[in-house]
Amino acid sequence: MPTVRLERDGLFGPVGVVDTAEARRFTIRGVLQGASLLRPAANSVVPSLGQGPGPVTETRYQLAWFVPGQRHPAGRGLMLGLGGGCGVVGLLHQFPDLVMDAVDADPAMVEMAREFHPLVGHYERCGRLRLHVAQAHDYLTRTRDSADFVIADLVVDSESLEAIGSQSLVGAIADAAPEAWFRVFGSLPDGELQPFLDRFQAAGLPVRWLLSPVNRLISLPKPRDWILGAGVARLPDPDDFVPFRDIRGSTVAKVQGAYRKLVMGGAPP
């Protein structure tokens, strides 16, 4: 049976932490915002840490963030939308020379990540992660720090599609870095993604790649979860990188296979 670790009010609705047999899941209004495997645990990676999930990102779409990590293993990244910290923790574990800023509008979400994902606080103390409580657009318009890439993981649910894809936000992201990775929901055949593609084109950062956590040829009854890659001429070879190579286990092997399928399935829009 899943164990509820936390439920408290947040900016966009109740935020929660739920442990299943294998993973710790972070939610807003019951909608998954990220999950990390409970084994290996945080204290098996950093012995001084308490109990909690380790670095292995279970959430399939968040595996896409390893693509910019492959491209900029010693660079600086900016993540808009921290969630439970699962995505940024996985990146920082995999690429020891990478540094990240992460922005979230909800202070309850930031505190939840610090409290229930011990590696978030660890990377803060190491100076490799800086957390900022701010609206994404506000942060982008005032920051002076340059980044090699921006990850926009701002989706609360599929109804937030238009809110996160405004022309002003896309333009601010294009000004912040030469490369962007953006999570959206939408149907490609029905043209729901076209406004996003047009906005990136208008901002001078055209979308070159679409990645999907599931086979893009499968017809789904609901809008598909997509990762848009903008300003990227080519994807890195997934055979050059195996996530969590040093960690054994059947569940980790599934995550490794999912990353390879995600990148191999990438295609132009």
Backbone as CSV, one residue per row, in Angstrom:
resi,resn,N_x,N_y,N_z,CA_x,CA_y,CA_z,C_x,C_y,C_z
1,MET,0.833,-1.202,0.000,0.000,0.000,0.000,0.869,1.254,0.000
2,PRO,0.542,2.242,-0.832,1.285,3.503,-0.813,1.173,4.179,0.553
3,THR,2.236,4.857,0.945,2.286,5.563,2.216,2.357,7.057,1.961
4,VAL,1.394,7.810,2.480,1.390,9.264,2.322,2.336,9.867,3.352
5,ARG,3.386,10.541,2.874,4.360,11.176,3.749,4.001,12.620,4.061
6,LEU,3.322,13.259,3.130,3.029,14.681,3.320,1.872,15.087,2.426
7,GLU,1.038,15.983,2.936,0.074,16.699,2.113,-0.135,18.063,2.763
8,ARG,0.163,19.114,2.019,-0.003,20.460,2.555,-0.429,21.397,1.426
9,ASP,-0.939,22.549,1.789,-1.392,23.510,0.797,-0.204,24.097,0.042
10,GLY,-0.416,24.273,-1.262,0.590,24.896,-2.100,-0.036,25.949,-2.995
11,LEU,0.775,26.610,-3.767,0.324,27.707,-4.614,-0.691,27.258,-5.655
12,PHE,-0.523,26.054,-6.203,-1.388,25.558,-7.269,-2.348,24.471,-6.793
13,GLY,-2.425,24.271,-5.478,-3.254,23.225,-4.910,-2.433,22.394,-3.947
14,PRO,-3.030,21.359,-3.350,-2.303,20.533,-2.386,-1.059,19.886,-2.998
15,VAL,0.056,19.978,-2.301,1.266,19.270,-2.705,1.411,18.050,-1.809
16,GLY,1.936,16.977,-2.371,1.991,15.742,-1.602,3.225,14.917,-1.898
17,VAL,3.554,14.056,-0.955,4.640,13.085,-1.086,4.070,11.716,-0.750
18,VAL,4.217,10.770,-1.664,3.691,9.423,-1.475,4.795,8.421,-1.798
19,ASP,5.017,7.480,-0.890,5.973,6.397,-1.141,5.232,5.162,-1.608
20,THR,5.666,4.604,-2.734,5.202,3.299,-3.174,6.260,2.275,-2.761
21,ALA,6.102,1.052,-3.197,7.085,0.026,-2.848,8.455,0.349,-3.426
22,GLU,8.508,1.085,-4.562,9.773,1.304,-5.241,10.233,2.754,-5.257
23,ALA,9.305,3.725,-5.157,9.692,5.106,-5.444,8.992,6.100,-4.522
24,ARG,9.570,7.277,-4.427,8.927,8.415,-3.769,8.385,9.332,-4.861
25,ARG,7.091,9.629,-4.767,6.391,10.382,-5.797,5.956,11.732,-5.227
26,PHE,6.185,12.792,-5.987,5.829,14.156,-5.599,4.680,14.625,-6.486
27,THR,3.647,15.210,-5.877,2.437,15.534,-6.633,1.945,16.948,-6.331
28,ILE,1.179,17.490,-7.274,0.369,18.692,-7.079,-1.052,18.330,-7.498
29,ARG,-2.006,18.507,-6.583,-3.404,18.125,-6.835,-3.504,16.678,-7.302
30,GLY,-2.618,15.839,-6.812,-2.617,14.431,-7.173,-1.952,14.120,-8.498
31,VAL,-1.467,15.143,-9.219,-0.812,14.951,-10.510,0.695,14.817,-10.298
32,LEU,1.272,13.768,-10.836,2.685,13.470,-10.624,3.579,14.594,-11.139
33,GLN,4.518,15.035,-10.294,5.496,16.054,-10.661,6.920,15.511,-10.658
34,GLY,7.062,14.226,-10.452,8.379,13.600,-10.445,8.432,12.477,-9.431
35,ALA,9.319,11.520,-9.680,9.497,10.392,-8.772,10.933,9.908,-8.852
36,SER,11.467,9.478,-7.707,12.814,8.905,-7.642,12.746,7.575,-6.903
37,LEU,13.562,6.632,-7.336,13.577,5.319,-6.699,14.076,5.427,-5.259
38,LEU,13.483,4.630,-4.370,13.900,4.607,-2.965,15.192,3.817,-2.767
39,ARG,15.514,2.949,-3.724,16.762,2.198,-3.673,17.473,2.325,-5.011
40,PRO,18.746,2.737,-4.997,19.563,3.017,-3.823,19.093,4.285,-3.110
41,ALA,19.203,4.271,-1.778,18.754,5.398,-0.975,19.783,6.520,-0.993
42,ALA,19.351,7.691,-0.516,20.239,8.851,-0.489,21.501,8.576,0.313
43,ASN,21.372,7.870,1.439,22.543,7.663,2.288,23.493,6.593,1.755
44,SER,23.098,5.893,0.698,24.048,4.992,0.051,24.918,5.755,-0.944
45,VAL,24.475,6.939,-1.326,25.252,7.809,-2.209,26.095,8.774,-1.384
46,VAL,25.476,9.364,-0.365,26.158,10.286,0.558,25.858,9.783,1.973
47,PRO,26.789,9.083,2.617,26.508,8.415,3.900,25.985,9.341,4.992
48,SER,26.303,10.625,4.936,25.870,11.536,5.994,24.401,11.923,5.884
49,LEU,23.746,11.575,4.768,22.348,11.947,4.590,21.427,10.975,5.307
50,GLY,20.194,11.426,5.572,19.194,10.579,6.191,18.513,9.685,5.176
51,GLN,17.428,9.079,5.615,16.653,8.216,4.733,15.960,9.056,3.653
52,GLY,15.794,8.463,2.519,15.112,9.149,1.432,15.559,8.576,0.111
53,PRO,14.934,9.002,-0.974,15.270,8.448,-2.284,16.668,8.847,-2.725
54,GLY,17.217,8.029,-3.590,18.520,8.323,-4.170,18.389,9.087,-5.473
55,PRO,19.378,8.987,-6.346,19.417,9.832,-7.549,18.673,9.291,-8.761
56,VAL,18.187,8.045,-8.695,17.623,7.439,-9.907,16.230,7.993,-10.182
57,THR,16.103,8.689,-11.272,14.847,9.316,-11.682,13.935,8.269,-12.295
58,GLU,12.794,8.025,-11.679,11.860,7.037,-12.226,10.982,7.629,-13.312
59,THR,10.678,8.925,-13.227,9.730,9.555,-14.144,10.302,9.580,-15.550
60,ARG,9.577,8.974,-16.487,10.121,8.769,-17.827,10.431,10.079,-18.553
61,TYR,9.534,11.068,-18.471,9.799,12.288,-19.242,11.009,13.029,-18.705
62,GLN,11.279,12.917,-17.383,12.421,13.627,-16.813,13.754,13.029,-17.236
63,LEU,13.738,11.838,-17.805,14.972,11.283,-18.352,15.479,12.123,-19.516
64,ALA,14.587,12.880,-20.159,15.004,13.735,-21.275,15.996,14.796,-20.845
65,TRP,16.013,15.145,-19.559,16.941,16.191,-19.115,18.386,15.727,-19.184
66,PHE,18.608,14.414,-19.330,19.985,13.943,-19.510,20.537,14.321,-20.881
67,VAL,19.668,14.643,-21.829,20.154,15.027,-23.163,20.968,16.312,-23.085
68,PRO,20.445,17.411,-22.498,21.317,18.579,-22.365,22.505,18.323,-21.443
69,GLY,22.350,17.400,-20.482,23.491,17.033,-19.657,24.594,16.393,-20.476
70,GLN,24.233,15.520,-21.410,25.213,14.934,-22.313,25.905,15.999,-23.143
71,ARG,25.138,16.993,-23.542,25.687,18.037,-24.420,26.555,19.039,-23.656
72,HIS,26.276,19.236,-22.378,27.000,20.243,-21.583,27.370,19.657,-20.219
73,PRO,28.194,18.614,-20.175,28.455,17.930,-18.905,29.187,18.787,-17.870
74,ALA,29.844,19.839,-18.300,30.539,20.727,-17.361,29.990,22.145,-17.456
75,GLY,28.747,22.276,-17.887,28.162,23.588,-18.113,27.310,24.070,-16.961
76,ARG,26.502,25.095,-17.261,25.538,25.647,-16.311,24.149,25.515,-16.910
77,GLY,23.232,24.959,-16.145,21.860,24.801,-16.610,20.890,25.553,-15.731
78,LEU,19.744,25.841,-16.287,18.666,26.510,-15.566,17.409,25.678,-15.719
79,MET,16.805,25.281,-14.596,15.571,24.508,-14.629,14.431,25.373,-14.104
80,LEU,13.402,25.535,-14.914,12.204,26.273,-14.529,11.145,25.260,-14.124
81,GLY,10.864,25.187,-12.827,9.957,24.176,-12.298,10.740,23.087,-11.602
82,LEU,10.863,23.194,-10.284,11.661,22.223,-9.523,10.906,20.933,-9.279
83,GLY,9.586,21.027,-9.019,8.842,19.847,-8.613,9.426,19.292,-7.328
84,GLY,9.583,17.980,-7.260,10.170,17.361,-6.082,11.681,17.304,-6.110
85,GLY,12.287,17.871,-7.150,13.739,17.865,-7.267,14.299,16.638,-7.958
86,CYS,13.439,15.733,-8.403,13.907,14.468,-8.983,14.743,14.687,-10.244
87,GLY,14.276,15.560,-11.118,14.980,15.797,-12.371,16.339,16.430,-12.164
88,VAL,16.402,17.463,-11.325,17.676,18.157,-11.127,18.660,17.282,-10.352
89,VAL,18.176,16.467,-9.415,19.052,15.557,-8.677,19.672,14.528,-9.620
90,GLY,18.861,13.953,-10.497,19.391,12.990,-11.451,20.476,13.590,-12.327
91,LEU,20.253,14.809,-12.801,21.240,15.498,-13.642,22.548,15.717,-12.888
92,LEU,22.461,16.252,-11.679,23.668,16.582,-10.942,24.447,15.334,-10.535
93,HIS,23.736,14.245,-10.268,24.420,12.992,-9.955,25.179,12.477,-11.174
94,GLN,24.557,12.547,-12.336,25.153,11.974,-13.533,26.322,12.787,-14.078
95,PHE,26.282,14.097,-13.865,27.297,14.969,-14.455,27.945,15.783,-13.336
96,PRO,29.015,15.258,-12.738,29.598,15.853,-11.515,30.155,17.257,-11.696
97,ASP,30.387,17.694,-12.933,30.918,19.031,-13.162,29.836,20.028,-13.569
98,LEU,28.598,19.594,-13.592,27.478,20.454,-13.961,27.001,21.241,-12.741
99,VAL,26.602,22.507,-12.960,25.966,23.300,-11.908,24.607,23.756,-12.420
100,MET,23.643,23.907,-11.502,22.277,24.204,-11.898,21.664,25.284,-11.013
101,ASP,20.818,26.110,-11.614,19.868,26.939,-10.895,18.490,26.341,-11.153
102,ALA,17.650,26.306,-10.130,16.286,25.801,-10.290,15.318,26.817,-9.703
103,VAL,14.253,27.091,-10.455,13.285,28.132,-10.102,11.918,27.483,-9.933
104,ASP,11.233,27.818,-8.852,9.864,27.350,-8.659,9.064,28.464,-8.004
105,ALA,7.841,28.654,-8.476,6.999,29.730,-7.952,6.422,29.408,-6.584
106,ASP,6.400,28.130,-6.212,5.712,27.693,-4.993,6.708,27.414,-3.879
107,PRO,6.751,28.243,-2.838,7.684,27.971,-1.733,7.401,26.646,-1.034
108,ALA,6.132,26.214,-1.020,5.810,24.927,-0.399,6.462,23.781,-1.159
109,MET,6.543,23.903,-2.486,7.167,22.859,-3.295,8.663,22.808,-3.044
110,VAL,9.285,23.968,-2.933,10.725,24.021,-2.687,11.059,23.406,-1.336
111,GLU,10.302,23.757,-0.315,10.564,23.196,1.013,10.286,21.699,1.050
112,MET,9.272,21.257,0.319,8.979,19.834,0.252,10.143,19.073,-0.376
113,ALA,10.713,19.620,-1.458,11.850,18.968,-2.101,13.035,18.883,-1.145
114,ARG,13.314,19.968,-0.437,14.431,19.957,0.515,14.213,18.927,1.616
115,GLU,12.981,18.813,2.081,12.689,17.951,3.225,12.636,16.478,2.859
116,PHE,12.099,16.173,1.684,11.820,14.777,1.348,12.708,14.210,0.244
117,HIS,13.582,15.041,-0.342,14.581,14.529,-1.282,15.936,15.019,-0.784
118,PRO,16.584,14.260,0.127,17.782,14.749,0.804,18.901,15.211,-0.123
119,LEU,18.982,14.651,-1.326,20.055,15.050,-2.233,19.883,16.485,-2.736
120,VAL,18.667,17.038,-2.675,18.470,18.437,-3.047,19.290,19.339,-2.127
121,GLY,19.122,19.156,-0.810,19.890,19.940,0.147,21.380,19.676,0.045
122,HIS,21.757,18.432,-0.230,23.177,18.090,-0.380,23.809,18.896,-1.505
123,TYR,23.155,18.954,-2.664,23.739,19.692,-3.786,23.719,21.203,-3.548
124,GLU,22.744,21.680,-2.776,22.784,23.087,-2.369,24.027,23.370,-1.529
125,ARG,24.271,22.535,-0.549,25.417,22.744,0.346,26.741,22.622,-0.393
126,CYS,26.761,21.805,-1.440,27.977,21.652,-2.244,28.209,22.841,-3.178
127,GLY,27.220,23.700,-3.315,27.349,24.847,-4.206,27.057,24.546,-5.656
128,ARG,26.502,23.372,-5.943,26.201,23.001,-7.329,24.746,23.265,-7.693
129,LEU,23.921,23.593,-6.711,22.504,23.850,-6.949,22.090,25.094,-6.183
130,ARG,21.468,26.040,-6.895,20.880,27.212,-6.263,19.382,27.196,-6.535
131,LEU,18.590,27.317,-5.479,17.137,27.308,-5.597,16.601,28.729,-5.471
132,HIS,15.611,29.055,-6.285,15.021,30.388,-6.309,13.500,30.252,-6.286
133,VAL,12.844,30.966,-5.391,11.384,31.003,-5.360,10.940,32.229,-6.137
134,ALA,10.369,32.005,-7.316,9.970,33.107,-8.195,9.142,32.552,-9.335
135,GLN,8.330,33.414,-9.941,7.686,33.066,-11.200,8.761,32.977,-12.287
136,ALA,8.620,32.020,-13.199,9.658,31.787,-14.202,9.959,33.050,-15.009
137,HIS,8.915,33.718,-15.496,9.132,34.892,-16.340,9.809,36.010,-15.546
138,ASP,9.399,36.204,-14.288,10.006,37.244,-13.458,11.490,36.962,-13.242
139,TYR,11.813,35.708,-12.976,13.213,35.351,-12.755,14.033,35.608,-14.018
140,LEU,13.505,35.189,-15.156,14.243,35.335,-16.409,14.498,36.793,-16.765
141,THR,13.571,37.661,-16.459,13.726,39.065,-16.824,14.700,39.812,-15.914
142,ARG,14.988,39.266,-14.730,15.898,39.980,-13.834,17.265,39.321,-13.684
143,THR,17.401,38.048,-14.066,18.682,37.381,-13.880,19.713,37.880,-14.886
144,ARG,20.958,37.902,-14.465,22.062,38.284,-15.343,23.014,37.118,-15.572
145,ASP,22.712,35.982,-14.980,23.571,34.808,-15.135,23.289,34.128,-16.470
146,SER,24.323,33.807,-17.197,24.150,33.099,-18.455,24.041,31.603,-18.198
147,ALA,23.374,30.902,-19.096,23.207,29.454,-18.984,23.489,28.815,-20.338
148,ASP,23.928,27.566,-20.295,24.143,26.822,-21.533,22.842,26.228,-22.058
149,PHE,21.916,25.961,-21.143,20.623,25.415,-21.554,19.579,25.744,-20.494
150,VAL,18.330,25.771,-20.939,17.183,25.959,-20.051,16.274,24.752,-20.185
151,ILE,15.823,24.234,-19.055,14.802,23.189,-19.012,13.538,23.810,-18.442
152,ALA,12.437,23.733,-19.171,11.161,24.274,-18.696,10.233,23.113,-18.377
153,ASP,10.103,22.824,-17.091,9.254,21.733,-16.611,8.163,22.356,-15.745
154,LEU,7.276,23.116,-16.388,6.316,23.957,-15.680,4.903,23.402,-15.688
155,VAL,4.705,22.238,-16.248,3.367,21.684,-16.383,2.847,21.205,-15.035
156,VAL,1.689,21.689,-14.639,0.977,21.135,-13.489,0.036,20.034,-13.961
157,ASP,-0.714,20.311,-15.012,-1.535,19.302,-15.676,-1.774,19.792,-17.099
158,SER,-2.498,19.003,-17.890,-2.662,19.335,-19.305,-3.426,20.637,-19.512
159,GLU,-4.190,21.081,-18.500,-4.934,22.314,-18.653,-4.032,23.550,-18.613
160,SER,-2.790,23.389,-18.172,-1.886,24.525,-18.066,-1.092,24.759,-19.351
161,LEU,-1.485,24.095,-20.434,-0.734,24.157,-21.688,-0.521,25.578,-22.175
162,GLU,-1.593,26.357,-22.273,-1.466,27.707,-22.799,-0.696,28.619,-21.849
163,ALA,-0.922,28.455,-20.554,-0.290,29.350,-19.585,1.222,29.269,-19.639
164,ILE,1.777,28.084,-19.894,3.227,27.946,-19.868,3.860,28.220,-21.220
165,GLY,3.047,28.403,-22.254,3.611,28.573,-23.582,3.430,29.961,-24.152
166,SER,3.324,30.973,-23.296,3.107,32.321,-23.789,4.311,32.798,-24.598
167,GLN,4.046,33.714,-25.525,5.115,34.243,-26.354,6.175,34.950,-25.511
168,SER,5.734,35.659,-24.462,6.698,36.384,-23.641,7.613,35.429,-22.885
169,LEU,7.059,34.297,-22.395,7.896,33.336,-21.684,8.878,32.669,-22.636
170,VAL,8.396,32.259,-23.798,9.285,31.631,-24.776,10.391,32.599,-25.182
171,GLY,10.035,33.867,-25.380,11.043,34.857,-25.738,12.069,35.046,-24.640
172,ALA,11.628,35.051,-23.375,12.560,35.197,-22.256,13.486,34.001,-22.148
173,ILE,12.960,32.810,-22.415,13.797,31.611,-22.412,14.827,31.688,-23.526
174,ALA,14.416,32.132,-24.700,15.345,32.252,-25.824,16.459,33.245,-25.523
175,ASP,16.148,34.279,-24.739,17.171,35.258,-24.361,18.124,34.724,-23.304
176,ALA,17.679,33.712,-22.555,18.466,33.217,-21.420,19.538,32.215,-21.817
177,ALA,19.316,31.472,-22.893,20.259,30.417,-23.271,20.065,30.057,-24.739
178,PRO,21.097,29.514,-25.373,20.986,29.142,-26.790,20.286,27.816,-27.028
179,GLU,19.864,27.153,-25.952,19.260,25.824,-26.071,18.168,25.687,-25.024
180,ALA,17.025,25.115,-25.411,15.912,24.960,-24.474,15.264,23.601,-24.652
181,TRP,14.804,23.049,-23.518,14.066,21.788,-23.490,12.789,22.048,-22.721
182,PHE,11.657,21.842,-23.380,10.374,22.317,-22.888,9.401,21.150,-22.853
183,ARG,8.738,20.948,-21.705,7.730,19.893,-21.610,6.350,20.474,-21.873
184,VAL,5.594,19.816,-22.767,4.228,20.252,-23.062,3.350,19.029,-23.283
185,PHE,2.038,19.248,-23.197,1.057,18.268,-23.632,0.456,18.750,-24.943
186,GLY,0.090,17.825,-25.799,-0.600,18.230,-27.014,-0.664,17.105,-28.020
187,SER,-1.488,17.310,-29.031,-1.644,16.346,-30.121,-0.987,16.914,-31.366
188,LEU,-0.025,16.200,-31.909,0.666,16.672,-33.106,-0.237,16.658,-34.339
189,PRO,-0.968,15.546,-34.613,-1.816,15.538,-35.815,-2.910,16.606,-35.797
190,ASP,-3.437,16.933,-34.602,-4.511,17.913,-34.519,-4.018,19.351,-34.483
191,GLY,-2.716,19.533,-34.544,-2.159,20.872,-34.599,-2.062,21.593,-33.283
192,GLU,-2.268,20.884,-32.154,-2.217,21.557,-30.856,-0.819,22.050,-30.505
193,LEU,0.200,21.397,-31.051,1.567,21.813,-30.757,2.044,22.963,-31.645
194,GLN,1.328,23.232,-32.701,1.815,24.217,-33.663,2.048,25.602,-33.055
195,PRO,1.166,26.095,-32.156,1.457,27.397,-31.546,2.787,27.430,-30.803
196,PHE,3.149,26.335,-30.150,4.440,26.284,-29.475,5.582,26.351,-30.477
197,LEU,5.469,25.577,-31.545,6.515,25.586,-32.563,6.664,26.978,-33.159
198,ASP,5.539,27.643,-33.401,5.567,28.983,-33.992,6.212,29.992,-33.043
199,ARG,5.949,29.855,-31.750,6.508,30.813,-30.785,8.021,30.677,-30.685
200,PHE,8.511,29.466,-30.683,9.962,29.282,-30.664,10.592,29.792,-31.954
201,GLN,9.922,29.559,-33.073,10.434,30.057,-34.349,10.518,31.580,-34.325
202,ALA,9.462,32.225,-33.822,9.434,33.691,-33.768,10.495,34.237,-32.814
203,ALA,10.838,33.465,-31.786,11.836,33.910,-30.809,13.268,33.653,-31.280
204,GLY,13.423,33.058,-32.463,14.754,32.778,-32.986,15.391,31.535,-32.419
205,LEU,14.579,30.655,-31.834,15.073,29.410,-31.245,14.177,28.265,-31.729
206,PRO,14.267,27.928,-33.004,13.319,26.959,-33.567,13.427,25.577,-32.935
207,VAL,12.276,24.923,-32.806,12.232,23.557,-32.285,12.737,22.603,-33.360
208,ARG,13.775,21.870,-33.011,14.387,20.927,-33.961,13.980,19.480,-33.688
209,TRP,13.572,19.199,-32.430,13.322,17.812,-32.054,12.091,17.703,-31.185
210,LEU,11.375,16.598,-31.372,10.289,16.196,-30.484,10.641,14.820,-29.916
211,LEU,10.587,14.699,-28.614,10.794,13.422,-27.948,9.522,13.091,-27.182
212,SER,9.197,11.813,-27.110,8.022,11.386,-26.370,8.380,10.198,-25.494
213,PRO,7.943,10.215,-24.218,8.218,9.074,-23.332,7.597,7.777,-23.798
214,VAL,6.599,7.850,-24.681,6.021,6.642,-25.266,6.175,6.729,-26.781
215,ASN,6.030,5.605,-27.438,6.192,5.539,-28.885,5.312,6.570,-29.575
216,ARG,5.909,7.453,-30.357,5.163,8.534,-30.990,4.180,8.028,-32.039
217,LEU,4.328,6.780,-32.479,3.431,6.235,-33.499,2.172,5.618,-32.899
218,ILE,2.155,5.478,-31.562,0.988,4.902,-30.902,-0.096,5.962,-30.759
219,SER,-1.313,5.621,-31.140,-2.436,6.540,-30.988,-2.929,6.500,-29.546
220,LEU,-2.985,7.669,-28.907,-3.411,7.746,-27.511,-4.711,8.535,-27.398
221,PRO,-5.597,8.163,-26.444,-6.873,8.874,-26.296,-6.722,10.272,-25.701
222,LYS,-5.601,10.532,-25.010,-5.366,11.831,-24.395,-4.185,12.516,-25.067
223,PRO,-4.048,13.838,-24.884,-2.880,14.524,-25.459,-1.579,13.904,-24.984
224,ARG,-0.642,13.824,-25.876,0.643,13.181,-25.583,1.557,14.119,-24.790
225,ASP,2.386,13.518,-23.972,3.421,14.215,-23.219,4.643,14.332,-24.131
226,TRP,5.050,15.579,-24.428,6.151,15.805,-25.349,7.285,16.565,-24.683
227,ILE,8.497,16.345,-25.180,9.646,17.190,-24.874,10.069,17.852,-26.176
228,LEU,10.064,19.185,-26.190,10.488,19.951,-27.358,11.936,20.370,-27.159
229,GLY,12.781,20.073,-28.122,14.178,20.497,-28.084,14.390,21.628,-29.065
230,ALA,14.758,22.807,-28.561,14.907,23.994,-29.403,16.363,24.444,-29.409
231,GLY,16.824,24.862,-30.590,18.181,25.347,-30.728,19.226,24.251,-30.703
232,VAL,18.833,23.026,-31.036,19.725,21.871,-30.975,19.819,21.254,-32.366
233,ALA,20.981,21.297,-32.973,21.125,20.798,-34.341,20.991,19.278,-34.405
234,ARG,21.561,18.593,-33.432,21.497,17.136,-33.445,21.483,16.604,-32.022
235,LEU,20.884,15.434,-31.859,20.832,14.780,-30.558,22.111,13.989,-30.325
236,PRO,22.562,13.876,-29.074,23.740,13.048,-28.801,23.417,11.576,-28.990
237,ASP,24.433,10.791,-29.204,24.274,9.353,-29.379,23.969,8.726,-28.019
238,PRO,22.805,8.093,-27.861,22.487,7.490,-26.558,23.420,6.347,-26.185
239,ASP,24.073,5.742,-27.173,25.000,4.658,-26.861,26.262,5.163,-26.173
240,ASP,26.495,6.482,-26.227,27.662,7.054,-25.556,27.418,7.322,-24.078
241,PHE,26.183,7.110,-23.623,25.841,7.450,-22.242,24.778,6.486,-21.729
242,VAL,25.072,5.843,-20.624,24.106,4.976,-19.953,23.849,5.570,-18.570
243,PRO,22.647,6.069,-18.316,22.398,6.672,-16.998,22.495,5.649,-15.874
244,PHE,23.062,6.088,-14.786,23.179,5.256,-13.577,23.919,3.949,-13.865
245,ARG,24.963,4.074,-14.675,25.739,2.899,-15.079,26.318,2.150,-13.877
246,ASP,26.593,2.887,-12.789,27.234,2.287,-11.624,26.250,1.637,-10.668
247,ILE,24.960,1.643,-11.014,23.929,1.124,-10.116,23.291,-0.117,-10.747
248,ARG,23.163,-1.168,-9.983,22.606,-2.422,-10.472,21.150,-2.572,-10.029
249,GLY,20.420,-3.418,-10.741,19.055,-3.736,-10.365,18.129,-3.695,-11.560
250,SER,17.081,-4.518,-11.525,16.170,-4.625,-12.661,15.404,-3.325,-12.890
251,THR,15.042,-2.632,-11.810,14.304,-1.385,-11.968,15.179,-0.321,-12.616
252,VAL,16.444,-0.267,-12.218,17.376,0.683,-12.820,17.595,0.339,-14.291
253,ALA,17.665,-0.943,-14.605,17.836,-1.361,-15.995,16.670,-0.892,-16.862
254,LYS,15.464,-0.904,-16.300,14.308,-0.401,-17.039,14.444,1.095,-17.320
255,VAL,14.952,1.834,-16.347,15.168,3.266,-16.522,16.207,3.505,-17.613
256,GLN,17.271,2.730,-17.604,18.300,2.865,-18.626,17.747,2.595,-20.025
257,GLY,16.936,1.548,-20.135,16.318,1.246,-21.419,15.363,2.326,-21.869
258,ALA,14.641,2.903,-20.917,13.694,3.968,-21.257,14.409,5.198,-21.784
259,TYR,15.571,5.515,-21.244,16.320,6.676,-21.746,16.763,6.450,-23.187
260,ARG,17.263,5.279,-23.471,17.728,5.008,-24.830,16.569,5.084,-25.823
261,LYS,15.416,4.523,-25.452,14.254,4.573,-26.345,13.793,6.011,-26.559
262,LEU,13.841,6.823,-25.492,13.408,8.211,-25.589,14.250,8.968,-26.608
263,VAL,15.567,8.824,-26.527,16.441,9.576,-27.424,16.419,8.992,-28.830
264,MET,16.410,7.663,-28.929,16.355,7.029,-30.243,15.062,7.378,-30.963
265,GLY,13.987,7.632,-30.211,12.699,7.961,-30.824,12.549,9.430,-31.170
266,GLY,13.552,10.244,-30.862,13.467,11.664,-31.175,13.404,11.893,-32.671
267,ALA,12.580,12.843,-33.086,12.396,13.112,-34.508,12.071,14.589,-34.704
268,PRO,12.340,15.126,-35.894,11.964,16.517,-36.176,10.455,16.687,-36.083
269,PRO,9.952,17.900,-35.743,8.510,18.112,-35.656,7.865,18.075,-37.034
